[in-house]
């Protein structure tokens, strides 16, 4: 990332580690997740998503975060805890091995009690800055078509909705994106 790009990110950070670019409110700390954090993250998914989609939705979210993300993709992922060590937020992201100029945000969660204070935005900004410093030129991510809060968040963060094969309430949807009946909304955002 050149100096102009670093200033564009607002902090002058040129690090490739998202933790270095992350400014957190008092009492919160960030670190890279470890394999031992897999169970902790799995334990909060259903509650943090309000059991959206019922048992089937809870199972799908759990299946989207297998242990391998906590074994092999930790250097670009972030876990946020409060002063008591309680999980408050996480972001699992990586640079594509097949497309080095593409970064991917796979899964992000913020405790509902901590939402609305900019923590999700800070996690994204830190990941975006680190991905750009590592040479990524765009970031991609997906969400479920029923997760309207996620669609709104991503568009506020400057992500563009990618055309799908159909629309639901004006939102482009990719049918069977992740398998039969697993429709998704796809986003892309260029990096400086």
URGI-V22976 format. One record per residue. RES is the residue in three letters. SS is DSSP state (H for helix, E for strand, - for the rest). PSI is psi in whole degrees, 0 to 359 (999 if undefined). NEAR is the number of other ideal C-beta (glycine too) atoms within 12 Angstrom. Layout:
res=RES ss=SS psi=PSI near=NEAR
res=RES ss=SS psi=PSI near=NEAR
//
This chain:
res=UNK ss=- psi=127 near=27
res=UNK ss=- psi=172 near=13
res=UNK ss=H psi=321 near=12
res=UNK ss=H psi=319 near=12
res=UNK ss=H psi=319 near=24
res=UNK ss=H psi=319 near=21
res=UNK ss=H psi=324 near=15
res=UNK ss=H psi=323 near=20
res=UNK ss=- psi=349 near=31
res=UNK ss=- psi=352 near=17
res=UNK ss=- psi=352 near=23
res=UNK ss=- psi=20 near=18
res=UNK ss=- psi=129 near=28
res=UNK ss=- psi=14 near=22
res=UNK ss=- psi=157 near=24
res=UNK ss=- psi=2 near=23
res=UNK ss=- psi=119 near=24
res=UNK ss=H psi=335 near=46
res=UNK ss=H psi=326 near=29
res=UNK ss=H psi=336 near=23
res=UNK ss=H psi=2 near=33
res=UNK ss=- psi=117 near=36
res=UNK ss=- psi=121 near=23
res=UNK ss=- psi=151 near=29
res=UNK ss=- psi=160 near=18
res=UNK ss=- psi=142 near=9
res=UNK ss=- psi=352 near=16
res=UNK ss=- psi=143 near=29
res=UNK ss=E psi=154 near=22
res=UNK ss=E psi=149 near=30
res=UNK ss=E psi=169 near=25
res=UNK ss=- psi=142 near=30
res=UNK ss=- psi=159 near=37
res=UNK ss=- psi=172 near=21
res=UNK ss=- psi=326 near=20
res=UNK ss=- psi=341 near=16
res=UNK ss=H psi=347 near=28
res=UNK ss=H psi=310 near=28
res=UNK ss=H psi=323 near=17
res=UNK ss=H psi=316 near=24
res=UNK ss=H psi=315 near=40
res=UNK ss=H psi=323 near=28
res=UNK ss=H psi=338 near=19
res=UNK ss=H psi=348 near=31
res=UNK ss=H psi=308 near=31
res=UNK ss=H psi=313 near=23
res=UNK ss=H psi=316 near=18
res=UNK ss=H psi=331 near=32
res=UNK ss=- psi=10 near=31
res=UNK ss=- psi=31 near=20
res=UNK ss=- psi=32 near=16
res=UNK ss=- psi=128 near=25
res=UNK ss=- psi=8 near=22
res=UNK ss=H psi=204 near=14
res=UNK ss=H psi=322 near=12
res=UNK ss=H psi=316 near=17
res=UNK ss=H psi=319 near=23
res=UNK ss=H psi=317 near=23
res=UNK ss=H psi=317 near=19
res=UNK ss=H psi=317 near=27
res=UNK ss=H psi=317 near=33
res=UNK ss=H psi=319 near=24
res=UNK ss=H psi=337 near=18
res=UNK ss=- psi=348 near=27
res=UNK ss=- psi=67 near=35
res=UNK ss=- psi=166 near=19
res=UNK ss=- psi=329 near=21
res=UNK ss=H psi=329 near=16
res=UNK ss=H psi=332 near=32
res=UNK ss=H psi=358 near=27
res=UNK ss=H psi=322 near=19
res=UNK ss=H psi=350 near=19
res=UNK ss=- psi=41 near=33
res=UNK ss=- psi=335 near=29
res=UNK ss=- psi=343 near=27
res=UNK ss=- psi=6 near=37
res=UNK ss=- psi=158 near=45
res=UNK ss=E psi=142 near=45
res=UNK ss=E psi=133 near=39
res=UNK ss=E psi=133 near=40
res=UNK ss=E psi=156 near=26
res=UNK ss=- psi=182 near=21
res=UNK ss=- psi=337 near=13
res=UNK ss=- psi=4 near=10
res=UNK ss=- psi=9 near=15
res=UNK ss=- psi=136 near=19
res=UNK ss=E psi=127 near=32
res=UNK ss=E psi=328 near=36
res=UNK ss=E psi=162 near=41
res=UNK ss=E psi=154 near=43
res=UNK ss=E psi=127 near=44
res=UNK ss=E psi=114 near=38
res=UNK ss=E psi=165 near=36
res=UNK ss=E psi=165 near=33
res=UNK ss=E psi=138 near=33
res=UNK ss=- psi=125 near=23
res=UNK ss=- psi=328 near=13
res=UNK ss=- psi=333 near=9
res=UNK ss=- psi=86 near=16
res=UNK ss=- psi=342 near=16
res=UNK ss=- psi=6 near=20
res=UNK ss=E psi=131 near=26
res=UNK ss=E psi=156 near=39
res=UNK ss=E psi=127 near=34
res=UNK ss=E psi=111 near=45
res=UNK ss=E psi=317 near=32
res=UNK ss=E psi=136 near=40
res=UNK ss=E psi=138 near=42
res=UNK ss=E psi=142 near=39
res=UNK ss=E psi=130 near=32
res=UNK ss=- psi=130 near=27
res=UNK ss=H psi=329 near=19
res=UNK ss=H psi=341 near=16
res=UNK ss=H psi=2 near=27
res=UNK ss=- psi=153 near=22
res=UNK ss=- psi=356 near=13
res=UNK ss=- psi=6 near=21
res=UNK ss=- psi=6 near=22
res=UNK ss=H psi=316 near=34
res=UNK ss=H psi=315 near=34
res=UNK ss=H psi=317 near=26
res=UNK ss=H psi=319 near=32
res=UNK ss=H psi=315 near=41
res=UNK ss=H psi=312 near=37
res=UNK ss=H psi=319 near=32
res=UNK ss=H psi=317 near=40
res=UNK ss=H psi=316 near=48
res=UNK ss=H psi=317 near=43
res=UNK ss=H psi=315 near=39
res=UNK ss=H psi=320 near=40
res=UNK ss=H psi=317 near=43
res=UNK ss=H psi=319 near=35
res=UNK ss=H psi=334 near=31
res=UNK ss=- psi=3 near=29
res=UNK ss=- psi=1 near=20
res=UNK ss=- psi=143 near=34
res=UNK ss=- psi=348 near=24
res=UNK ss=E psi=157 near=28
res=UNK ss=E psi=138 near=41
res=UNK ss=E psi=155 near=33
res=UNK ss=E psi=168 near=39
res=UNK ss=E psi=166 near=32
res=UNK ss=E psi=170 near=39
res=UNK ss=- psi=148 near=31
res=UNK ss=- psi=339 near=32
res=UNK ss=- psi=348 near=24
res=UNK ss=- psi=75 near=30
res=UNK ss=H psi=328 near=18
res=UNK ss=H psi=321 near=23
res=UNK ss=H psi=318 near=33
res=UNK ss=H psi=314 near=29
res=UNK ss=H psi=317 near=18
res=UNK ss=H psi=310 near=27
res=UNK ss=H psi=321 near=31
res=UNK ss=H psi=323 near=22
res=UNK ss=H psi=329 near=16
res=UNK ss=- psi=4 near=27
res=UNK ss=- psi=10 near=21
res=UNK ss=- psi=141 near=28
res=UNK ss=E psi=141 near=20
res=UNK ss=E psi=129 near=29
res=UNK ss=- psi=143 near=23
res=UNK ss=- psi=141 near=15
res=UNK ss=- psi=193 near=22
res=UNK ss=- psi=357 near=17
res=UNK ss=E psi=173 near=18
res=UNK ss=E psi=146 near=16
res=UNK ss=E psi=116 near=21
res=UNK ss=- psi=41 near=13
res=UNK ss=- psi=3 near=14
res=UNK ss=E psi=126 near=28
res=UNK ss=E psi=133 near=27
res=UNK ss=E psi=140 near=28
res=UNK ss=E psi=106 near=26
res=UNK ss=- psi=138 near=20
res=UNK ss=- psi=30 near=15
res=UNK ss=- psi=314 near=22
res=UNK ss=- psi=16 near=20
res=UNK ss=- psi=175 near=13
res=UNK ss=- psi=123 near=8
res=UNK ss=- psi=2 near=15
res=UNK ss=- psi=73 near=25
res=UNK ss=- psi=151 near=28
res=UNK ss=E psi=158 near=33
res=UNK ss=E psi=132 near=41
res=UNK ss=E psi=138 near=32
res=UNK ss=E psi=154 near=34
res=UNK ss=E psi=146 near=27
res=UNK ss=E psi=126 near=31
res=UNK ss=E psi=153 near=21
res=UNK ss=- psi=153 near=30
res=UNK ss=- psi=999 near=24
//
